[in-house]
Amino acid sequence: MKKILIIDDEKRLCRVLQLILEAGDYKVATAYDGREGMAVWDTFRPDLVFTDLKMPKADGMEVLRFRNSRFPGTPIIILTAFGTIPAAVEAIKLGAFDYITKPVDNDIIIDKTRVALEKGAIETDRNSAGGPLLIGSSPAMEKVRQEMELVAKTGTSVLIVGESGTGKELAARTIHKLSLGGPTPFVRVNCAAIPRDLLESELFGHKKGAFTGATNDRPGAFVQANGGALFLDEIGDLPVELQPKLLHVVEDKTITPVGADIRTRVEVKIISATNRDLAQMVRTGRFRSDLLYRLNIYTLTMPPLRTRPGDIPELIEHFLGVFSRQFGWEKVVMASDAVALLAKYPWPGNVRELKNMLERLVLSCRERQITLQMVADLLVASDSDTDTDTGPAGPAENKSFFDQEKDIITKALEACGWNQSKAAKFLGISRNTLRYRQKKYNITQ
């Protein structure tokens, strides 16, 4: 039975959602503020989370940051009032699956729950499958795999460097999967996403009463990762004042929770990642040289996508399969000349940019085949938006999936003179699905 957590300070709404979801044969837990919600999340381990944005003690954005650092594979849906939709859109850019405006619609709740859980299952299957998670058979990727196998069998600290979107987190997870000793914990902490005043507690834990709001003892990431791997993402954003404490843990293999005076021994393989020049940060005093020496005993460099164009057809095949399953469609394919065009594109956003573009292409593909013209049009539109768009949404490749979906549906309706039947046929979806999406995005003539 799938488990769902609802976090909202409106107790009546929590109860309504609980009844709706329990009627759909889901197991439901509730919490009435963000801090309580994160505590429940730790023990309940839900498959899906609904959270309000505005709540006491910790708001929905803090809950989202908690998800990003601890449970990145769990989909989260934002509950929002009409006046806070811009904040909900921002939450989606930070990784939320979708948002729902209040008052909630029962059918929409059930539909979004089903879709979110399906996407979560796809991500779980993909991340838990055997074999390497990184795709590509180029010499550059073969070298990366050889290096990962080398460092996986030791307790050596690894620093993964590379541009944004090159797959540093996937490399960290692959190193962990290749490690000896069977299933062990893998804990991710995003040093850039967690507020500075909470990061020490997140890493090292705290004792009850250590600070205002510390109502219970809480184990930190090091304790949770004991016997396994701790992935410190965006290590270049670690505050200078916390760097000596991290250095002590790396050297002494003991941690002291906030508010405690007793040390706890931990055995953790530390994998760090950054797209920053840490050597330059050392020279300017923003990163400790002794900590850098400890973290980069072995440095793994992730190659940018533009240097391995031969891997692009393989990546395209993989993501077309992922998104076809996600949307519940027959497998979408791409014409060979379209693949060749994408292989020539420089991909400044690397694999992440390719993935986002393919998601958009699959969504807009009516004939289940992506043509050269479709790819060319999208590349031209992306270049144009990058050069001229100064609006709040930013460049096209930075738009969320939902912004892109709204744009596609709006353009289809305009092209068909707002005739829903024609627009639905044009998009390759049912009229009811089109009407639902119009309501979802508040698309009116």
C-alpha positions in Angstrom: 0.0 0.0 0.0 1.4 3.4 -1.0 2.0 5.9 1.8 1.1 9.6 1.5 1.9 12.4 3.9 -0.2 15.6 4.1 1.4 18.7 5.8 -1.0 21.7 6.3 -1.9 23.9 9.2 -5.6 23.8 8.1 -6.7 20.7 10.1 -10.1 20.5 8.2 -8.3 20.4 4.9 -6.0 17.7 6.1 -8.9 15.6 7.2 -10.7 16.1 3.8 -7.6 15.1 1.9 -7.1 12.1 4.2 -10.6 10.8 3.5 -10.2 11.3 -0.2 -6.9 9.4 -0.3 -7.9 6.7 2.1 -10.9 6.0 -0.1 -8.4 5.4 -2.9 -6.7 2.7 -0.8 -3.7 4.8 0.3 -2.2 4.9 3.8 -2.2 8.5 5.0 -0.4 10.4 7.7 -0.9 14.1 8.6 1.1 16.9 10.2 0.0 20.5 11.0 3.2 22.5 10.5 6.4 22.1 8.5 8.6 21.1 11.4 6.2 18.3 12.5 5.9 17.3 8.9 9.6 16.8 8.5 9.7 14.7 11.7 6.9 12.5 10.5 8.5 12.2 7.1 11.6 10.8 8.8 9.7 7.9 10.4 6.7 7.4 8.0 8.8 7.4 4.8 6.0 8.4 2.4 5.8 7.7 -1.3 4.2 11.1 -1.9 3.9 14.3 0.1 1.3 17.1 -0.1 2.5 20.3 1.6 1.1 23.8 2.1 3.3 26.7 1.4 2.5 29.0 4.3 2.7 27.3 7.7 4.1 28.1 11.1 7.5 26.9 12.4 8.7 25.8 8.9 7.1 26.7 5.6 6.6 24.6 2.5 9.8 25.8 0.9 11.8 24.5 3.9 9.9 21.2 3.6 10.9 21.2 -0.1 14.6 21.8 0.8 14.4 19.0 3.3 13.1 16.7 0.5 15.8 17.8 -1.9 18.5 17.0 0.6 17.2 13.8 2.2 14.6 12.2 -0.1 15.1 13.5 -3.6 13.2 10.7 -5.2 9.9 11.3 -3.4 7.5 13.5 -5.4 6.1 16.5 -3.5 2.9 18.4 -4.5 2.4 22.0 -3.3 -1.0 23.1 -1.9 -1.4 26.8 -2.5 -4.0 29.6 -2.4 -4.5 31.6 -5.6 -2.5 34.5 -4.3 0.6 32.4 -3.7 0.8 30.7 -7.1 4.0 32.5 -8.1 5.7 31.0 -5.0 4.3 27.6 -6.0 5.8 28.0 -9.5 9.1 28.8 -7.9 8.8 25.6 -5.8 8.3 23.6 -9.0 11.5 25.1 -10.4 13.2 23.8 -7.2 12.0 20.3 -7.8 8.3 20.1 -6.7 6.3 17.8 -8.9 3.2 20.0 -9.2 0.9 22.4 -7.3 -2.8 22.4 -6.6 -4.8 25.5 -5.8 -7.3 25.7 -2.9 -10.1 24.8 -2.6 -9.1 21.4 -3.8 -11.0 19.3 -6.3 -11.4 15.6 -5.4 -10.8 14.4 -9.0 -7.7 16.5 -9.4 -6.3 15.2 -6.1 -6.8 11.6 -7.2 -5.4 12.2 -10.7 -2.3 14.0 -9.6 -1.7 11.4 -6.9 -1.8 8.6 -9.4 0.6 10.5 -11.9 3.0 11.5 -9.1 3.2 8.0 -7.7 3.8 6.6 -11.2 6.7 9.1 -11.8 8.1 8.3 -8.4 8.0 4.6 -9.2 9.8 5.1 -12.5 12.6 7.1 -10.7 12.9 4.4 -8.0 13.1 1.6 -10.6 15.7 3.5 -12.5 17.8 4.3 -9.5 17.5 0.8 -7.9 18.2 -1.2 -11.1 21.5 -3.1 -11.3 24.4 -1.9 -13.3 25.8 1.6 -14.0 23.4 4.5 -13.8 25.4 6.6 -16.1 24.6 6.3 -19.8 27.1 6.5 -22.6 29.8 4.2 -24.2 32.2 6.9 -25.3 35.9 6.6 -24.3 35.3 9.5 -21.8 32.5 7.7 -20.1 34.4 4.4 -20.1 37.2 6.2 -18.3 34.8 7.5 -15.7 33.4 4.0 -15.1 36.9 2.6 -14.7 37.7 5.3 -12.1 34.4 4.8 -10.3 35.1 1.0 -10.0 38.6 1.8 -8.7 37.4 4.2 -5.9 34.3 2.2 -5.0 36.2 -0.6 -3.5 38.0 1.6 -1.0 37.1 4.0 1.8 38.8 6.8 0.0 37.1 10.2 -0.1 36.1 11.2 -3.6 35.5 14.7 -5.0 33.4 14.8 -8.2 33.9 17.9 -10.3 32.1 19.1 -13.4 29.8 21.6 -15.0 26.1 21.7 -13.9 24.0 19.0 -15.5 26.9 16.5 -16.1 25.6 13.9 -13.7 27.6 14.3 -10.6 24.9 12.9 -8.3 24.4 9.9 -10.6 28.2 9.3 -10.4 28.0 9.4 -6.6 25.2 6.9 -6.5 27.0 4.7 -8.9 30.1 4.7 -6.8 28.0 3.7 -3.8 26.2 0.9 -5.8 29.6 -0.5 -6.9 30.9 -0.5 -3.3 31.5 -3.9 -1.6 29.5 -5.1 1.4 25.9 -5.3 0.1 23.1 -2.7 0.7 24.3 0.2 2.8 22.9 3.7 3.4 23.3 6.5 0.9 22.5 10.0 2.3 22.6 13.1 0.3 23.0 16.6 1.8 22.8 19.6 -0.5 25.0 22.2 1.1 23.5 25.0 -1.0 19.8 24.2 -0.4 19.8 24.0 3.4 19.7 27.3 5.4 23.0 28.1 7.0 21.6 28.0 10.6 20.2 24.5 10.0 23.0 22.9 8.2 25.1 22.1 11.3 22.1 20.2 12.8 21.4 18.5 9.4 25.0 17.2 9.2 25.8 16.4 12.8 22.4 16.1 14.5 21.2 17.7 17.7 20.1 16.9 21.2 16.7 17.8 22.6 16.7 21.4 23.9 19.8 22.3 22.0 18.0 25.3 20.5 14.5 26.7 20.2 12.4 24.1 18.4 14.7 21.1 19.2 11.9 19.1 20.8 13.5 15.7 20.2 17.0 14.2 19.7 17.7 14.0 16.0 20.4 12.0 14.3 22.4 13.9 11.7 23.4 12.9 8.2 26.6 11.3 9.4 24.8 9.0 11.8 22.2 8.1 9.2 25.0 7.3 6.7 27.0 5.2 9.2 28.3 2.2 7.4 27.6 3.6 4.0 28.2 6.8 2.0 27.5 10.5 2.7 27.1 12.6 -0.5 27.9 16.3 0.1 26.5 18.0 -2.9 27.6 21.6 -3.7 30.4 21.3 -1.2 31.7 24.7 -2.4 28.7 26.3 -0.6 29.6 24.9 2.8 29.8 27.9 5.2 33.4 28.7 6.3 32.4 28.4 10.0 31.4 24.7 9.5 34.4 23.7 7.6 36.6 23.1 10.7 34.0 20.8 12.2 33.7 18.8 9.0 37.5 18.5 8.8 37.5 17.1 12.3 34.9 14.5 11.4 36.9 13.5 8.3 40.1 13.1 10.3 38.8 11.8 13.6 35.7 9.9 12.4 33.7 11.1 15.3 30.8 13.6 15.4 29.4 15.7 18.2 25.7 16.6 17.8 24.6 20.2 18.6 24.0 20.5 22.3 25.9 17.3 23.2 29.3 16.7 24.8 29.7 13.1 23.9 31.3 12.1 20.6 29.9 9.4 18.4 32.1 7.3 16.2 31.0 6.9 12.5 32.4 5.0 9.5 31.3 6.9 6.4 32.6 7.1 2.9 32.5 10.8 2.0 31.7 11.7 -1.6 31.6 15.4 -2.4 30.6 17.3 -5.6 31.0 20.8 -6.9 31.0 22.9 -10.1 33.2 25.5 -8.5 36.9 26.0 -8.6 37.8 25.0 -5.0 41.5 25.7 -5.5 40.6 29.3 -6.4 38.3 29.4 -3.3 41.2 28.3 -1.2 43.4 31.1 -2.6 40.7 33.7 -1.7 40.1 32.3 1.8 36.6 30.9 1.1 37.6 27.2 1.5 40.1 25.6 3.8 43.1 24.0 2.1 43.4 21.2 4.7 39.7 20.3 4.1 40.2 20.3 0.4 43.2 18.0 0.7 41.1 15.5 2.8 38.1 15.6 0.4 39.9 15.2 -2.9 42.1 12.3 -2.2 40.7 11.1 -5.5 39.1 13.6 -8.0 36.6 12.3 -10.6 35.9 14.7 -13.4 32.6 14.4 -15.2 33.0 15.3 -18.9 30.6 17.9 -20.5 28.2 16.5 -23.0 29.6 18.6 -25.9 32.9 16.6 -25.6 31.1 13.2 -26.1 28.6 13.7 -28.9 28.7 10.0 -29.6 26.7 9.3 -26.4 23.8 11.6 -27.4 21.9 8.9 -29.5 22.1 6.5 -26.5 20.9 9.2 -24.1 18.0 10.1 -26.5 16.9 6.5 -26.7 16.9 6.2 -22.9 15.0 9.4 -22.1 12.4 8.8 -24.9 11.6 5.5 -23.1 11.4 7.2 -19.7 9.0 9.9 -20.8 6.9 7.6 -23.0 6.3 5.5 -19.9 5.8 8.5 -17.7 3.0 9.9 -20.0 1.5 6.4 -20.5 2.1 6.5 -24.3 3.5 4.1 -26.8 7.2 4.4 -27.3 8.0 7.7 -29.0 10.9 7.5 -31.5 13.1 10.1 -33.2 14.0 10.4 -36.8 17.7 9.7 -37.5 18.3 13.2 -39.0 16.8 14.8 -35.9 19.2 12.7 -33.8 22.1 13.9 -35.9 21.0 17.5 -35.4 20.9 17.1 -31.6 24.4 15.5 -31.7 25.8 18.7 -33.2 24.2 21.0 -30.6 26.7 22.3 -27.9 24.5 21.6 -24.9 25.6 24.3 -22.5 23.2 22.7 -19.9 24.7 19.3 -20.5 22.6 16.1 -19.9 20.1 18.0 -17.8 19.3 20.3 -20.7 19.0 17.4 -23.1 16.6 15.6 -20.7 14.4 18.7 -20.4 14.3 19.2 -24.2 13.3 15.6 -24.8 10.6 15.8 -22.2 9.1 18.8 -24.1 9.4 17.0 -27.4 7.7 13.9 -26.2 4.9 15.9 -24.7 4.2 17.8 -28.0 4.7 14.8 -30.3 1.3 13.8 -31.9 2.4 11.1 -34.3 4.7 9.3 -31.8 7.7 10.2 -34.0 9.9 13.3 -33.4 10.9 14.8 -36.7 13.8 17.0 -37.8 11.5 20.0 -38.2 10.2 19.6 -34.6 13.7 19.5 -33.2 14.9 22.4 -35.4 11.9 24.6 -34.4 12.5 23.9 -30.7 16.2 24.7 -31.0 15.4 28.0 -32.8 12.8 28.9 -30.2 15.2 28.1 -27.3 17.9 30.2 -28.8 15.5 33.1 -29.4 14.1 32.9 -25.8 17.7 32.7 -24.4 18.6 35.9 -26.3 15.5 38.0 -25.8 13.4 36.7 -22.8 13.7 39.0 -19.8 10.5 37.9 -18.1 10.2 36.1 -14.8 10.2 32.7 -16.4 13.7 33.2 -17.9 15.1 31.3 -20.8 13.1 28.5 -22.3 15.4 25.7 -21.1 15.0 27.0 -17.5 11.2 26.8 -17.6 9.6 24.1 -15.7 7.9 21.2 -17.4 4.6 22.7 -16.4 5.3 26.1 -17.9 6.3 24.4 -21.2 3.1 22.2 -21.1 0.9 25.3 -20.6 2.7 27.1 -23.6 2.1 24.1 -25.9 -1.6 23.8 -24.9 -2.2 27.5 -25.3 -0.6 27.6 -28.7 -2.6 24.6 -29.9 -5.9 26.2 -28.8 -5.0 29.4 -30.5 -4.0 27.6 -33.7 -7.4 25.8 -33.7 -9.4 28.9 -33.1 -10.1 27.7 -29.5 -12.0 24.7 -30.8 -11.4 22.1 -28.0 -12.2 19.1 -30.2 -9.7 20.2 -32.9 -7.0 21.2 -30.4 -7.4 17.9 -28.5 -7.0 16.0 -31.9 -4.0 18.2 -32.7 -2.3 17.4 -29.4 -3.2 13.7 -29.6 -5.1 13.7 -26.3 -8.8 13.3 -25.4 -11.1 16.3 -25.1 -11.6 15.6 -21.4 -7.8 15.6 -20.8 -7.6 18.9 -22.6 -10.4 20.5 -20.5 -8.7 19.2 -17.3 -5.4 20.8 -18.4 -7.1 24.1 -19.3 -8.6 24.2 -15.8 -5.3 23.2 -14.3 -3.4 26.1 -15.9 -6.3 28.6 -16.0 -6.1 28.8 -19.8 -9.0 30.9 -21.1 -9.7 32.7 -24.4 
